[in-house]
Amino acid sequence: METNKETNFASAVVYVHNDETYVRQFIEELDRTLSTNFLKFEIVVVNDKSTDNGIKLIREYATTRSGLVISILNMSYFQGLESSMNAGIDLTIGDFVFEFDSVYVDYDWKIMMDIYFKSLTGFDIVNASPLRKLKLSSLLFYRLFNKSAHLQYDLGTETFRILSRRAINRVHSMSKTIPYRKAIYANCGLQLTTLKYHPVKDINAKIFSNRSNLAVNSLILFSDIAYRITLFMAVFMMIVTIGVALYALVYYFYETPVEGWTTTILFLSFAFFGLFAIMSMVIKYLSTIVNLIFTKKEYIFESIEKL
């Protein structure tokens, strides 16, 4: 009955890129779950420049459902998951927004309402994550990232999530550009939790592909790993140039070097020492800029109480 449905407006953002095989079934199941549980809802499909018939199948399904509010956001060119999902979220108007990074489903659809009801208990962000053994690359990335990023919450392999409107507003006020949503969500100062579920089937490996660039960029932006490595290499090379200069001086006093050799080596040592010193300062400067933009905020609070 209508009276048993949730009165909050629910939005669902779905990322689609050449997913013809699974997208029609996904939209049908998503529509069925939303229409069964919510009085008002919308579906936003972000078409990241698909070249197959997936979007056509969505349009065909929409014609069979009167009253279905579905929007298709066609990206101008392939822009990847993060940028596309940011665009889709900007288009939503719901009190709560479900984010689906993929149409490959390994869960029972009831978990979707489980994370919704969990969000009503005081969590602005609730993730759904499978109880699955991670690939070695994913395991190494998350261990390295969580150890070095120093975020409020650790990241994991979430399949989808729900965000409150307050969480979306908070994230957008923190950063105009969101290169890695999960990291921003984990460090926005609001309550976040993750519900684990047992996968009902093996998921297609496609959703794990093309993430290497995102992983590298995330480590650079949200952790100090790149800064430590580059600074270490710069300092190490400075020490090497000092050693070369000392060797040139010792060789000059105890041996008979070719005329001009010592002067050339000392000049090159001094030049390279200065170069690596400048690189150290540039690295520190860039690290500070990245830190100010993506990591450190003016202040982060969870809530305000007026008594």
C-alpha positions as CSV (number, residue, x, y, z in Angstrom):
1,M,0.0,0.0,0.0
2,E,1.1,3.6,-0.6
3,T,0.9,4.4,3.1
4,N,3.6,1.9,3.8
5,K,6.1,3.6,1.4
6,E,8.9,5.9,2.4
7,T,8.0,9.6,2.0
8,N,11.6,10.7,1.5
9,F,12.5,11.5,-2.1
10,A,15.0,8.9,-3.3
11,S,17.4,9.5,-6.2
12,A,19.5,6.7,-7.8
13,V,22.6,7.6,-10.0
14,V,23.8,4.8,-12.3
15,Y,27.0,4.8,-14.2
16,V,26.8,3.2,-17.6
17,H,29.6,2.6,-20.2
18,N,29.1,-0.1,-22.8
19,D,27.0,-2.3,-20.4
20,E,24.4,-3.5,-22.9
21,T,24.4,-7.0,-21.5
22,Y,23.3,-6.1,-18.0
23,V,21.9,-2.6,-18.1
24,R,18.2,-3.4,-19.0
25,Q,17.9,-6.0,-16.2
26,F,19.6,-3.6,-13.7
27,I,17.3,-0.7,-14.5
28,E,14.2,-3.0,-14.2
29,E,15.3,-4.3,-10.8
30,L,16.3,-0.9,-9.6
31,D,12.9,0.5,-10.7
32,R,11.1,-2.3,-9.0
33,T,12.9,-1.8,-5.7
34,L,12.4,2.0,-5.7
35,S,8.7,1.9,-6.7
36,T,8.0,-0.7,-4.1
37,N,9.5,1.2,-1.3
38,F,9.3,4.9,-2.1
39,L,6.4,7.2,-3.0
40,K,8.7,9.6,-5.0
41,F,11.9,8.7,-6.7
42,E,14.0,9.3,-9.8
43,I,16.7,7.4,-11.7
44,V,19.6,9.3,-13.3
45,V,21.6,7.3,-15.8
46,V,25.0,8.7,-16.6
47,N,26.0,7.6,-20.1
48,D,29.7,7.9,-20.3
49,K,29.9,7.9,-24.1
50,S,28.7,4.4,-24.6
51,T,29.0,3.0,-28.1
52,D,26.7,0.0,-27.7
53,N,22.9,-0.3,-27.5
54,G,22.7,-0.1,-23.7
55,I,21.1,3.4,-23.6
56,K,18.6,2.4,-26.3
57,L,17.5,-0.5,-24.1
58,I,16.9,1.9,-21.2
59,R,14.8,4.2,-23.4
60,E,12.7,1.2,-24.6
61,Y,12.1,0.2,-21.0
62,A,11.1,3.7,-20.0
63,T,8.3,3.6,-22.6
64,T,6.8,0.6,-20.8
65,R,6.6,2.3,-17.5
66,S,4.1,5.2,-17.1
67,G,5.1,7.7,-14.4
68,L,8.7,6.5,-14.3
69,V,11.0,9.5,-13.8
70,I,14.3,8.6,-15.5
71,S,16.9,11.0,-16.8
72,I,19.8,10.1,-19.1
73,L,22.8,12.3,-18.8
74,N,25.0,11.9,-21.9
75,M,28.6,12.9,-21.4
76,S,30.2,14.8,-24.2
77,Y,33.1,12.4,-24.3
78,F,34.4,9.5,-22.2
79,Q,35.3,11.1,-18.9
80,G,35.6,8.1,-16.5
81,L,33.7,7.0,-13.5
82,E,34.5,9.8,-11.0
83,S,33.7,12.8,-13.2
84,S,30.6,11.1,-14.6
85,M,29.2,10.2,-11.2
86,N,29.9,13.8,-10.0
87,A,27.8,15.1,-12.9
88,G,25.0,12.7,-12.1
89,I,24.9,13.6,-8.5
90,D,24.7,17.3,-9.3
91,L,21.6,16.5,-11.3
92,T,19.7,14.8,-8.5
93,I,17.2,16.4,-6.2
94,G,16.5,13.5,-3.8
95,D,16.7,13.7,0.0
96,F,18.8,10.5,-0.3
97,V,20.9,9.5,-3.2
98,F,22.0,6.0,-4.1
99,E,25.2,5.7,-6.0
100,F,25.8,2.7,-8.3
101,D,29.2,2.7,-9.9
102,S,28.4,-0.4,-11.9
103,V,25.4,-2.4,-13.2
104,Y,27.0,-5.7,-12.4
105,V,25.1,-7.0,-9.4
106,D,26.4,-9.6,-7.0
107,Y,23.9,-8.8,-4.2
108,D,20.3,-9.3,-3.2
109,W,18.4,-6.2,-3.9
110,K,17.0,-6.1,-0.3
111,I,20.5,-4.8,0.8
112,M,19.5,-1.5,-0.9
113,M,16.8,-0.9,1.6
114,D,19.0,-2.2,4.4
115,I,21.5,0.6,3.8
116,Y,18.7,3.1,3.5
117,F,17.2,2.2,6.9
118,K,20.7,2.2,8.3
119,S,21.1,5.8,7.1
120,L,18.0,6.8,9.0
121,T,19.6,5.8,12.3
122,G,22.0,8.8,12.0
123,F,24.5,7.9,9.3
124,D,24.9,10.3,6.4
125,I,26.9,7.8,4.3
126,V,26.3,4.1,4.2
127,N,28.3,1.7,2.0
128,A,27.4,-1.8,0.9
129,S,30.5,-3.9,0.7
130,P,30.8,-7.6,-0.3
131,L,32.5,-10.2,2.0
132,R,34.9,-11.3,-0.7
133,K,38.6,-12.0,-0.8
134,L,40.4,-9.1,-2.4
135,K,42.7,-9.3,-5.3
136,L,46.3,-8.8,-4.4
137,S,46.5,-5.4,-6.2
138,S,43.3,-4.2,-4.4
139,L,44.5,-5.5,-1.1
140,L,47.9,-3.7,-1.4
141,F,46.3,-0.4,-2.6
142,Y,43.8,-0.2,0.3
143,R,46.3,-1.1,2.9
144,L,48.8,1.4,1.6
145,F,46.1,4.1,1.1
146,N,44.5,3.7,4.5
147,K,47.8,3.7,6.3
148,S,49.2,6.8,4.6
149,A,46.1,8.9,3.9
150,H,45.0,9.4,7.6
151,L,41.3,9.7,6.7
152,Q,38.5,9.7,9.2
153,Y,37.4,6.2,8.0
154,D,39.2,3.5,6.2
155,L,38.3,2.7,2.6
156,G,37.3,-0.7,1.2
157,T,35.7,-2.3,-1.8
158,E,32.2,-0.8,-1.7
159,T,29.8,-1.9,-4.4
160,F,27.3,1.0,-3.9
161,R,26.3,3.5,-1.3
162,I,23.6,5.9,-0.1
163,L,24.2,9.6,0.7
164,S,22.0,12.0,2.5
165,R,21.5,15.4,1.0
166,R,23.5,16.9,3.9
167,A,26.5,14.7,2.9
168,I,26.3,15.8,-0.7
169,N,26.1,19.5,0.3
170,R,29.0,19.0,2.7
171,V,31.2,17.3,0.1
172,H,30.5,20.0,-2.5
173,S,31.3,22.8,0.0
174,M,34.6,21.1,0.8
175,S,35.9,20.7,-2.7
176,K,34.8,22.0,-6.1
177,T,36.5,19.1,-7.9
178,I,36.2,15.6,-6.5
179,P,38.8,13.3,-8.1
180,Y,38.1,10.4,-5.7
181,R,34.6,10.4,-4.1
182,K,35.3,7.7,-1.6
183,A,38.2,9.5,-0.1
184,I,36.2,12.8,0.2
185,Y,33.3,10.9,1.8
186,A,35.6,9.3,4.3
187,N,37.0,12.6,5.4
188,C,34.0,14.9,5.3
189,G,33.4,14.8,9.1
190,L,30.0,13.1,8.9
191,Q,29.0,9.7,10.2
192,L,29.8,6.9,7.8
193,T,29.4,3.1,8.1
194,T,29.6,0.1,5.9
195,L,27.2,-2.9,5.8
196,K,28.8,-6.2,4.7
197,Y,26.9,-8.7,2.6
198,H,27.5,-12.2,1.2
199,P,27.7,-12.1,-2.6
200,V,25.0,-14.2,-4.3
201,K,27.2,-14.7,-7.4
202,D,30.6,-13.9,-8.8
203,I,30.8,-10.4,-10.2
204,N,32.2,-9.6,-13.6
205,A,35.8,-8.5,-13.5
206,K,35.1,-5.5,-15.7
207,I,34.2,-3.2,-12.8
208,F,37.7,-3.6,-11.5
209,S,39.4,-2.7,-14.7
210,N,40.8,0.7,-15.7
211,R,41.3,1.7,-12.1
212,S,45.1,1.9,-12.1
213,N,45.3,5.6,-13.0
214,L,42.7,6.4,-10.3
215,A,44.6,4.5,-7.7
216,V,47.9,6.3,-8.5
217,N,46.1,9.7,-8.6
218,S,44.4,9.0,-5.3
219,L,47.7,8.0,-3.6
220,I,49.3,11.3,-4.8
221,L,46.4,13.5,-3.8
222,F,45.2,12.0,-0.5
223,S,48.4,10.6,1.0
224,D,52.0,11.7,1.5
225,I,53.5,8.6,-0.2
226,A,54.6,10.5,-3.3
227,Y,55.9,13.3,-1.3
228,R,58.0,11.0,0.9
229,I,59.4,9.1,-2.1
230,T,60.3,12.1,-4.2
231,L,61.8,14.0,-1.2
232,F,63.9,11.0,-0.3
233,M,65.2,10.7,-3.8
234,A,66.0,14.4,-4.0
235,V,67.9,14.3,-0.7
236,F,69.6,11.1,-1.6
237,M,70.9,12.7,-4.9
238,M,72.1,15.8,-3.0
239,I,74.1,13.5,-0.8
240,V,75.5,11.7,-3.8
241,T,76.6,15.0,-5.4
242,I,78.4,16.0,-2.2
243,G,80.1,12.6,-2.2
244,V,81.2,13.2,-5.8
245,A,82.6,16.6,-5.0
246,L,84.6,15.2,-2.0
247,Y,85.9,12.4,-4.2
248,A,87.0,15.0,-6.8
249,L,88.9,17.0,-4.1
250,V,90.6,13.9,-2.7
251,Y,91.6,12.7,-6.1
252,Y,93.0,16.2,-6.9
253,F,95.3,16.2,-3.9
254,Y,96.5,12.6,-4.0
255,E,96.5,11.9,-7.7
256,T,97.2,13.7,-11.0
257,P,93.9,14.2,-12.7
258,V,93.5,15.5,-16.3
259,E,93.7,19.3,-16.4
260,G,90.3,20.8,-15.8
261,W,88.7,17.6,-14.6
262,T,88.5,18.6,-10.9
263,T,87.0,22.0,-11.8
264,T,84.4,20.4,-14.1
265,I,83.4,17.8,-11.5
266,L,83.1,20.4,-8.8
267,F,81.0,22.7,-11.0
268,L,78.7,19.8,-12.0
269,S,78.4,18.7,-8.4
270,F,77.5,22.2,-7.2
271,A,75.0,22.6,-10.1
272,F,73.3,19.3,-9.4
273,F,73.2,20.0,-5.7
274,G,71.4,23.2,-6.4
275,L,69.1,21.5,-8.8
276,F,68.1,18.9,-6.3
277,A,67.8,21.5,-3.5
278,I,65.3,23.4,-5.7
279,M,63.4,20.2,-6.5
280,S,63.1,19.6,-2.8
281,M,61.6,23.0,-2.2
282,V,59.2,22.5,-5.2
283,I,58.1,19.1,-4.0
284,K,57.4,20.6,-0.5
285,Y,55.5,23.5,-2.1
286,L,53.4,21.2,-4.3
287,S,52.7,18.9,-1.4
288,T,51.5,21.9,0.7
289,I,49.1,23.0,-2.2
290,V,47.7,19.4,-2.5
291,N,47.4,19.2,1.2
292,L,45.4,22.4,1.5
293,I,43.1,21.6,-1.4
294,F,42.3,17.9,-0.9
295,T,43.2,17.0,2.6
296,K,43.2,19.9,5.1
297,K,40.1,21.9,5.4
298,E,39.5,25.1,7.4
299,Y,37.4,23.1,9.8
300,I,35.3,19.9,9.7
301,F,32.4,19.3,12.1
302,E,29.7,16.6,12.4
303,S,26.7,18.6,13.7
304,I,25.5,21.6,15.6
305,E,23.2,21.5,18.6
306,K,21.2,24.5,19.7
307,L,19.8,24.1,23.2
